[in-house]
Amino acid sequence: MTDIKQKKENVKMHLKDLRQNLKKMHLQVTEELILPKPDDVKDLMDKMDKLLKLIESNKL
């Protein structure tokens, strides 16, 4: 697998993980009426920022 393909796969995996975390958080808010912990939201935001920086730096 080429380096570019590997980077794209890594980005896909990170996006999938973020999506699952956001879906879980959304369900907790809408169905269980539980607000997420601020640290959980910050962690997701940090992950998204890191992913964005990775994408921008490599111009995938």
KOLRO-516766 format. One record per atom (N, C-alpha, C): residue in one letter; x, y, z. Coordinates in steps of 0.2 Angstrom, whole numbers, plus 5000, padded with zeros to 4 digits. Layout:
<pts>
AXYZ
...
</pts>
This chain:
<pts>
M500449945000
M500050005000
M500450065000
T500350114996
T500750174995
T500650215002
D501050265003
D501050305008
D500450355008
I500250375002
I499650415002
I498950375004
K498950315001
K498350275002
K498350255010
Q498950245013
Q498950235020
Q498650295024
K498950355022
K498650415026
K497950415025
K497650405019
K496950415018
K496550365022
E496850305023
E496550255027
E496550275034
N497050305036
N497150325043
N496650385045
V496550425040
V496050475040
V495350445041
K495250405037
K494550365037
K494450335043
M494950305046
M494850275053
M494650325058
H495050375058
H494950435063
H494250465062
L494050475056
L493350495055
L492850455057
K492950385056
K492450335058
K492450335066
D492950345069
D492950345077
D492650405079
L492750465076
L492450525078
L491750525077
R491550495072
R490750485070
R490450445075
Q490750385077
Q490450345082
Q490350385089
N490950415091
N490850455097
N490350505097
L490250545092
L489750595091
L489050565091
K488950505088
K488350475088
K488150455095
K488650425098
K488450405105
K488250465110
M488650515109
M488550575113
M487850605111
H487650605104
H487050625102
H486450585105
L486550525105
L486050475108
L485950495115
Q486450505119
Q486450515126
Q486050585127
V486150635123
V485750695124
V485050685122
T484950655117
T484250655114
T483750605117
E484050545119
E483650495122
E483650485129
E484250495132
E484350485139
E484350555143
L484350605139
L484350675142
L484950685146
I485550655144
I486150665148
I486650715144
L486850765147
L487250805144
L487950775144
P488350785139
P489050755139
P489550795144
K489950765147
K490450795151
K490850845147
P491050905150
P491450955146
P492150925144
D492450875148
D493050845145
D492950805139
D492350765139
D492250725133
D492150765127
V491850825128
V491750865122
V492450895120
K492850915125
K493550945123
K493950895120
D493950835122
D494350775119
D494150765112
L493450765110
L493250755103
L493450815099
M493450875102
M493650935098
M494450935097
D494750905102
D495550905101
D495650855095
K495350795095
K495450745090
K495250775083
M494750815083
M494550845076
M495050895074
D495250935079
D495850985077
D496450945074
K496650895078
K497250855076
K497150825069
L496550795068
L496450765061
L496450825056
L496150885057
L496150935052
L496850955051
K497250965056
K497950985055
K498350935050
L498150865052
L498450815048
L498250825040
I497650835039
I497350835032
I497650895029
E497650955032
E497951015030
E498651015028
S499050975033
S499750975032
S499950925026
N499550875025
N499750825020
N499350845013
K498850885014
K498450895008
K498150835004
L497850795008
L497550735006
L497050745001
</pts>
